[in-house]
Amino acid sequence: MSFREFGLRAELLRAVDTQGYTDPTPVQSEAIPAILDERDVLAGAQTGTGKTAAFALPILQLLSDGHSRRTPRVLVLAPTRELAAQVGDSFQIYGRNLSLRTTIVFGGVGIQPQIDKLRRGIDVLVATPGRLLDLAGRKVADLSQVEILVLDEADRMLDMGFIHDIKRIMRLLPRERQNLLFSATYPDSVQDLANSLLHNPVQIQIARRNTAAESVTQIVHHVARDQKRALLSHLIQTEDWSQVLVFTRTKHGANRLAKQLVSDGIEAEAIHGNKSQSARTRALTGFKAGRVRALIATDIASRGIDIDQLPHVVNFDLPNIPEDYVHRIGRTGRAGSEGTARSLVSTEEGQFLRDIERLLRKDIPVQDVDFPRRSSPADRPQSANQRHSRQPQGNRSGGGRSGGGSRSGGGGRSGGSTGSRTSGAASQAGRPQRRRPQPQR
Ligand code: AMP
């Protein structure tokens, strides 16, 4: 199937062509016709599958067929500033040949420029829930004419406690509207939201439920907690990684690790919710430009970070919510490229690992790495780090392998399609292929 077959207008096809997209991705093949048919859509698609264009392109087409008003006709809700900014950018990129106006609003930055833009009149509003309610409370965001509502990364919005904000926003929207809900995972809370929001939706399931992207090679390194930094520095330096996104569980941990890596001679920056928007943007820009080699992020700050062909993700700490693991490693192996996700697992994190493996329905291969241990005051007698660096938790597939981290077999998963319009091929092929690399930012 080609983009032409959707009946998209020439202006949109030109924009798609400029992006270097030759074929629609599976989520695009399914969602674009359904959205053009003005159906509600429930789509299970991870970031990295091309889901943004899957809703932005048909929405732009529907908008360009109608009449511009001063108030927004489309509302996209996103959990974080980063994702809102990226979705807004996508609308601008795909809509570059049309005269439609997109505005992005999120918290943490001055509100006045956003008020000014809203007053000038817009077609598409991309927003995080809190700032949108603020603007609505000041009577500058009028949502009474919204024709299409998109909830992007709905699972994350619920994880972040936005359910009440979402319900308040729903009350500001007209009852008659088209609803599109995108979510990487389907906990019951998302299902409940979908039931209350969507009318007879077309259901699309791209990445199988709660499974990780197939183009990501996953590796576990068992290592004592106080040796994680030494192992990470060793991996970055000996394997000559030019770009790695590292996850920590806490903001404090992110700051500390960034400082430690810098003292090891690795350019590193932390990005998390306590940092100002300008510091986050600066860190992200430096990372994308290659000035920052290691970006250390907490889960929330990392949402929606869209970096083409990010080669390495490291879980410095394992997340205690298994679905976060899937989100984290979805930052690599994107846009058809291969990526590696390594998890540094201390004995204390054994249960987290087991929970993640239960969710993935497979064991993650273990790899031992010989690296220079650092003595630290926290070292216990019996060199706990040595003991723990080797499979402390029973059988693990691939244990003791020393190669470059071979792909896990991971067969036998039963998936969990949520709907009738399930894309079979998409389970491994859900990722976009580019004609040529075209980083967008
Ligand atoms: P998303 O899942 O929306 O975050 O998109 C992931 C990446 O895929 C983005 O960098 C897009 O620019 C890219 N992309 C989207 N659609 C296509 C396509 N049909 N072909 C190639 N790349 C695409």
Boltz pocket constraint, residues with backbone or C-beta under 6 A from the ligand:
constraints:
  - pocket:
      binder: B
      contacts: [[A, 20], [A, 21], [A, 22], [A, 23], [A, 24], [A, 25], [A, 28], [A, 46], [A, 47], [A, 48], [A, 49], [A, 50], [A, 51], [A, 52], [A, 53], [A, 306], [A, 308], [A, 334], [A, 335], [A, 432], [A, 433], [A, 434], [A, 435], [A, 440]]
      max_distance: 6.0
